[in-house]
Amino acid sequence: MNPLTRLIRSFIWRYVHRDEPLFSLQTELGYFFRDPALLRTALTHKSKEPRVSRNYEQLEFLGDAILDEVISEMLLREFPRAREGLLTQRRSTLVQKGYLAKLGEELGLLNHIKAGPSLDLGKPKVSEKQLANVFESLIAAIKLDGGIKPCSRLIERTVWRHRREAWKTLNYKGLLIEHCQANALETPRFIVTDTEGAEHEKSSFQWRRAHRGFRRPAHTLRPQQPSVVFLQEFFFDCYRGRGPAPQN
């Protein structure tokens, strides 16, 4: 959306439609709709409007597909050497409902969902699901209203921008083993050097260089600690075309 179009549409929403809540929402989205009905449909649950053409179910379906396509293209550009399995895992973390719900919460979508009395948005599980659904429906609505460019910009500014936080949930230890096996490298050894915390949380261990392909030093791995980032960066380097330096 060029600046002039944005200015005109924002003026219309504020002074013609006189809908301050939706004006604020579109400001957060970075996109002002040409078709007000499309935006309202994207925010309406079937408990409020059972007709499929008037609630967000179809838009959610389309938004899910658009999100998959756009994220897949971004991943291919980011990791040109990655195998399908790794790309699929990375994409799955970026399109899972829990992650999308957090993004929807940041945009304040819960304040704009139109639902009937049968839907209790006060329940965490219900609100999480609806936040993710509406986020996807808005992606589709933007695509139908303005094309793929503003839609991709929203995805880049939200889903893609926080990707590394989402990727922390991946099993990088397992991915490291798979990488070594796929590239005919010796399997790395994981040596337990110390444990701490409750019995079910004792997972501190150490990764040592197990073959001549790596120059990384031994590194202590702890759950939800810099170890995740350490292995994350290792995979970033490998699949961006900057693999580990071989020994001379």
N, C-alpha and C positions, 0 to 999 in steps of 0.2 A: 504494500500500500504506500503510494507516494505521499509526501507531506501534505499536499493540497487536499487530496482525497480524505486523508485522515482528519484534517482540520474541518472540512465540510461535514463529514459524517459525525464527528464528535459534537459539532454545533447542533446538528439535527437531533441527536440523542438527548442533549441537555435542554434545548429550548423548544423543540417541536414535540418529541415523545415525552419529555419531562419525566424521565425515569432515572432518578439519581442512582439507585442501587445497580441497575444494569450499566449505567454509564461508568460507575466505579469498577465494575467487573471487567468491562471491555478495556478500560485503562490498564488494568492488571494484565490482561491478555495481550495487550499491544495491538489490538485489532478491533475496529468498529464495524459492525455488521450493516450491510446494505438492506438485508431482509430481516426485520425485527421478529417475524414469526419463526424463522429458522433458529434464532438464538433462544427464543422462549421454548420451542420444542425440545431443544438440546438440554434444557434444564427441568423438563417435566417428566415425572415418574408415572408409570402406568396406573398407580393407585389414585392418581389425580385425574388422569385422562386415559381411559382404557383403549381408545382408538389408536392403532399402531402408527397412523400418520400424524398423530398429535402428541406422542410421547417419544422418549429418546431411544427406545429399543433398537430401531433400525439404524439410527445414527451411531449408537454404540458399536453395532456390528461393523459398520463401515470404518469407524475410527480405529477399531482394533486392527483391521487390515492395513490401513494407512500407516499406523504406527509401526507395524512390522516392516513394511516396505521402506519407510524413511530411515528407521534405525538400522536396517540391514545395509543400506547404501552407506550410511555413515561409518559403520563397522568395517566395510570393505575398504573405504578410503583410509581409515585409521590403521588397519592391520592387513596390509596387502599380502602378507605371507602366511596368514593364519589358516588353519584347517577348519573344515566345516563344523566339527564338534565344538571347538573353542568359540567360534562365532555364534553358534546356536546357544551355548551356555551364557555368553555375554548378553545376547539379545534377550534371553528369557528373564534375566535379572532386571532388565530395563523396562519390561512390559508386564511384570507381575503386578497383581492388584495392590499388594501392600505398598510397593514403591510409588505407583501412580496415585494411590490415596494420599500419601504424604505430600505429593506435588499439588494435588487438588486442595488439600488443607491449606497449603501455603498461599494458594490463590483465593482462599476464602469461599470456595464453592458451596460449602454446606449452608451458607446464608442465602443462597440463591436457588436451591433445589425446591421445586414445587411438588409436594407429595400429599397424598390423602391421609386421613387419620389412621388407616390401617398400617402405615409404615412409620415405625418409631425410629427417627433419626437420632434419638438420644442414646440408643444402644451402640456401643463402640463397633461391634462387628457389622451392624447394619450400616452405620455411617461410613465405615471404611469401604465397604462394597460400593455404596452409592457414590462416594467421592471418586473412586476409580472409574466407575461407569460413566459419570458425567464428564470427567476429564476426557475420556475417549469420544464421547458424543460431541463435545465441543471441537475436538480436532476435526471430526467429520463435517460439522456445521461450517467451520471456517473454510474447509476445502470446497464445499459446495457453494459457499457464498463468494469466495475470493480466489479460489484456485490453490494449487499446491505450494506456492511460494510462502504466503503468510502462514500456512499450516506448518511447513517445515521450519520456519523461523521460530514458531512457538515451541515445537518439539526440541529444537536445538537449545533454546533459552531455558528450558525446563528439564526435560528428560535427559538430554545429552550433557548438559552443563554439570549435573550432579552424578554423572555416571560412575565416577571412581568410588563414591560412597556406596553405591549399589553393588559394585563389583567386589567389595570387601567380604560379601557373603559367599563368594565362590571358594571352592576347595582348592587352594593353590598348591598345597602339598601334592594332591592327586594329579593336578594338571602338570606339575613339574615332572612327576614320574612318567606320565603319558608322553610328555615332550621328549624326554630322554629316550624312551623306547621307540618312538616314531622316528627319531633321528640317529638311531644306532649308537646311542651314547650309553655308557655304563649307568645303571640305576643309582641315584644318589643314596647315601646312607643317612638315616635320621637317628641320631644318638640321643637318648634321654640323659641329660646331665643334672637335672634338678626338677622337683615338682613343688607346687604350692597351691594353696586354696582348698576348697572342698573336694571330696573324693571324685565327684562327677565332673569336676572342672580341672583336674590335674592333666594338663596337656602341654606343659612346657617341654621343649626338646631342642636339639641343636642340629642344624644342617651343616655337614662338612663336605668340602669338595671331594667327589668320589671318582673323578676321572680327569683326564688332561684337557677336557673341553672348556673348563671354567677357571677363572682366576678369582672368583668371589671368595672372601674369607669365610671361616666358620661363622654362623650367625644364630643366636638364640631366638627361638620362635615362641611367642606367647599368644594366646587367643586374644583377638581384638587389639593387638599391639602393633608396633611398627613392622613386625615380621610380615604381616599381611601386605603392607605397602612394599616391603622389600621384594617379595615374590611377585607382587603385582608389577613392579617396575621391571623385573626380569622378563616377564612375558611381554610387556610393552616393547622392550628393546628387541626381543626376538622377532616379533611379528610386525614391527614397523620396518624391519630390514636392517636392524642393528643387533645382530646375534652376538652371543658371547665370544670373546676373542680367544682363538686357539693358542695353545702353548707352542712356543718355538722349539 
